[in-house]
């Protein structure tokens, strides 16, 4: 096997690892950029993200209005193995993912089964299927039996755990966050993994023992190649994978720190915005309460003034009615006194003229009854006397004409007491 083919394989692996790391960074940058541009240039953020294939969007109707729900792809803190599951929201392509061959977490673009990145890669290479195959292809065989289109097999998950320094409890806890069930066989160390691969370290060890500084001299070694050299090639690729994955890991840690810093800054900004919103809400509430209190005070004052005015009017009206009643009472009393005085005067005058009382008799003239004084011939209204006891003079009897001469005779001169 030539060194050129080995370098080519290492370059391919390196390109894929760096591409995965850059893709995650690019997705985060796209999310922030689209959100910023949507707020500044007033376009639909969800439609733009859907068009870019960054995240899937579900549209539901609620109360007659469209409600857009974002379905973000949740990624684990470290690679998790394939367990036979398939996410229909995600791209159907497989990603190398530290040699685990798991489903791509990118969102499908429109009616396509693949995300924008995987579809573009397939279009560039002219391949009918992605480089590492599809999730449907892996789901068709056993969890540990998959072989990609180029004949490569997934690495044991215990190797990934060793690289990331993970325990079984940490893996299960992370899987629990994503509602995943890890197959227990992933935690079993394969027998082949116990064999150390890579360049022999005999020369380096001898150099350290001799205390020689600098790069140790190369020693010629005779390597036995079994078969066509596939094991040696696999050993070189595995060594290259370990070196490249360390670089990617450092990049991932840097990206994680940047993401955590951005999330912390965003959380701080959200807290400040929430605090400001709560302050404005309290001010608005206080202002509304003060306005309501002022309105109630004005209403109460107006009602008190109206009640006072009505009370004054009622008191004035009662006073007027009382004064009117008192005046009427006084008038009635005065009239009664005057009448009694007048009756007394008439009686005295009549008693002075004649001590005998005036005698009247009931007569009927022209169909109407009257009272006639036998002494003076004065005619009184019978009905008025019978109803009210009043001596109303209506005229005087004329003996010659034998009829009543009706005249307006003053009551003071003609009224006399009589006996019936």
CORZI-V258761 format. One record per residue. SS is DSSP state (A for helix, B for strand, O for the rest). PHI is phi in whole degrees, 0 to 359 (999 if undefined). NEAR is the number of other C-alpha atoms within 8 Angstrom. Layout:
SS:PHI:NEAR / SS:PHI:NEAR
This chain:
O:999:6 / O:277:5 / A:290:6 / A:294:6 / A:294:8 / A:295:12 / A:296:8 / A:298:8 / A:295:9 / A:295:11 / A:296:8 / A:295:8 / A:297:10 / A:299:10 / A:299:8 / A:293:9 / A:296:12 / A:295:9 / A:297:8 / A:297:8 / A:294:11 / A:295:8 / A:296:8 / A:295:8 / A:296:9 / A:297:8 / A:298:9 / A:295:8 / A:296:8 / A:296:9 / A:302:10 / A:294:8 / A:295:8 / A:295:11 / A:298:9 / A:294:8 / A:295:10 / A:296:11 / A:288:8 / A:276:6 / A:256:6 / O:59:7 / O:232:7 / O:285:7 / A:294:9 / A:297:9 / A:295:8 / A:295:9 / A:295:13 / A:295:12 / A:295:9 / A:282:8 / O:76:13 / O:282:12 / O:210:12 / B:275:13 / B:231:11 / B:248:8 / B:248:8 / B:235:8 / B:260:8 / B:219:7 / O:66:4 / O:84:5 / B:245:6 / B:277:8 / B:240:8 / B:264:9 / B:250:8 / B:279:9 / B:243:8 / O:283:6 / O:276:9 / O:275:5 / O:252:5 / O:285:9 / O:287:5 / O:211:5 / O:299:8 / O:243:8 / O:284:9 / O:283:9 / O:235:8 / O:90:6 / O:268:6 / O:213:7 / O:260:5 / O:291:6 / O:281:7 / B:264:14 / O:298:14 / O:278:12 / B:286:13 / B:264:14 / B:251:9 / O:296:10 / O:48:8 / O:61:9 / O:86:7 / O:271:13 / O:57:12 / B:249:11 / B:292:13 / O:297:10 / O:269:8 / O:288:11 / B:280:14 / O:296:15 / O:256:13 / O:62:5 / O:275:5 / O:287:7 / O:278:8 / O:241:13 / O:282:14 / A:295:10 / A:296:6 / A:293:10 / A:295:9 / A:295:8 / A:297:9 / A:295:13 / A:293:8 / A:294:7 / A:276:6 / O:73:6 / O:276:9 / O:277:5 / O:231:7 / O:299:12 / O:302:9 / O:259:12 / O:92:12 / B:238:12 / A:293:12 / A:293:7 / A:293:8 / A:287:11 / A:292:11 / O:285:6 / O:238:8 / O:293:8 / O:299:10 / O:254:5 / O:248:7 / O:284:10 / B:227:9 / O:284:10 / O:302:8 / O:260:6 / O:86:6 / O:268:7 / B:246:8 / O:295:10 / O:280:7 / O:290:10 / A:292:10 / A:297:10 / A:291:9 / A:294:10 / A:298:10 / A:294:8 / A:296:7 / A:271:7 / O:57:6 / O:253:9 / O:257:7 / A:297:7 / A:295:6 / A:296:8 / A:296:10 / A:295:10 / A:294:8 / A:293:10 / A:295:13 / A:296:9 / A:298:7 / O:260:8 / O:57:6 / O:253:7 / O:245:8 / O:278:9 / O:293:6 / A:303:6 / A:293:5 / A:293:11 / A:268:8 / O:270:7 / O:283:8 / O:294:7 / A:294:6 / A:292:5 / A:285:8 / A:289:6 / O:280:6 / O:281:5 / O:250:7 / O:109:8 / O:292:4 / O:297:5 / O:257:6 / A:295:6 / A:296:11 / A:297:8 / A:296:8 / A:296:8 / A:293:11 / A:294:8 / A:294:7 / A:277:6 / O:76:6 / O:281:8 / O:269:6 / O:88:4 / O:290:4 / O:291:9 / O:291:5 / O:287:5 / O:247:5 / O:285:4 / O:236:4 / O:257:4 / O:259:4 / O:275:4 / O:254:8 / O:269:6 / O:80:5 / O:261:5 / O:89:9 / A:294:7 / A:294:8 / A:293:8 / A:298:10 / A:297:8 / A:294:10 / A:297:10 / A:296:11 / A:297:10 / A:297:10 / A:297:9 / A:301:11 / A:297:8 / A:294:8 / A:292:11 / A:294:10 / A:295:8 / A:296:8 / A:297:11 / A:299:8 / A:297:8 / A:296:9 / A:296:9 / A:295:8 / A:297:8 / A:298:9 / A:297:8 / A:298:8 / A:297:8 / A:294:8 / A:296:8 / A:296:8 / A:295:8 / A:295:8 / A:295:8 / A:296:8 / A:295:8 / A:296:8 / A:295:8 / A:296:8 / A:295:8 / A:296:8 / A:297:8 / A:296:8 / A:295:8 / A:296:8 / A:295:8 / A:297:8 / A:295:8 / A:296:8 / A:298:8 / A:296:8 / A:296:8 / A:297:8 / A:297:8 / A:295:8 / A:296:8 / A:297:8 / A:297:8 / A:295:8 / A:295:8 / A:297:8 / A:295:8 / A:296:8 / A:295:8 / A:297:8 / A:295:8 / A:295:8 / A:297:8 / A:296:8 / A:294:8 / A:296:8 / A:297:8 / A:294:8 / A:294:8 / A:296:8 / A:296:8 / A:296:8 / A:295:8 / A:296:8 / A:296:8 / A:295:8 / A:296:8 / A:296:8 / A:296:8 / A:295:8 / A:295:8 / A:296:8 / A:297:8 / A:296:8 / A:297:8 / A:297:8 / A:296:8 / A:296:8 / A:295:8 / A:297:8 / A:296:8 / A:295:8 / A:295:8 / A:296:8 / A:296:8 / A:295:8 / A:296:8 / A:295:8 / A:294:8 / A:296:8 / A:296:8 / A:296:8 / A:296:8 / A:294:8 / A:296:8 / A:295:8 / A:293:9 / A:298:10 / A:294:8 / A:295:8 / A:297:13 / A:295:10 / A:294:8 / A:295:8 / A:294:11 / A:293:10 / A:289:7 / A:285:6 / O:209:7 / O:289:7 / O:280:5 / O:290:10 / B:286:11 / B:256:10 / B:241:11 / B:225:9 / B:277:9 / B:233:8 / B:231:8 / B:227:9 / O:53:4 / O:78:5 / B:233:6 / B:270:11 / B:219:13 / B:247:12 / B:240:13 / B:285:12 / O:289:9 / O:275:6 / O:255:5 / O:80:10 / B:289:11 / B:256:14 / B:248:13 / B:285:13 / A:291:10 / A:297:8 / A:295:11 / A:288:12 / A:293:8 / A:276:6 / A:247:6 / O:73:7 / O:272:7 / O:263:10 / O:266:10 / B:280:13 / B:247:11 / B:170:13 / B:217:11 / B:279:12 / B:257:10 / O:290:6 / O:289:4 / O:268:5 / O:57:7 / B:203:8 / B:272:10 / B:261:8 / B:286:7 / O:208:7 / O:268:7 / O:269:9 / O:297:6 / A:296:8 / A:295:7 / A:273:7 / A:249:9 / O:285:10 / O:218:10 / O:281:9 / B:215:8 / B:244:7 / O:270:5
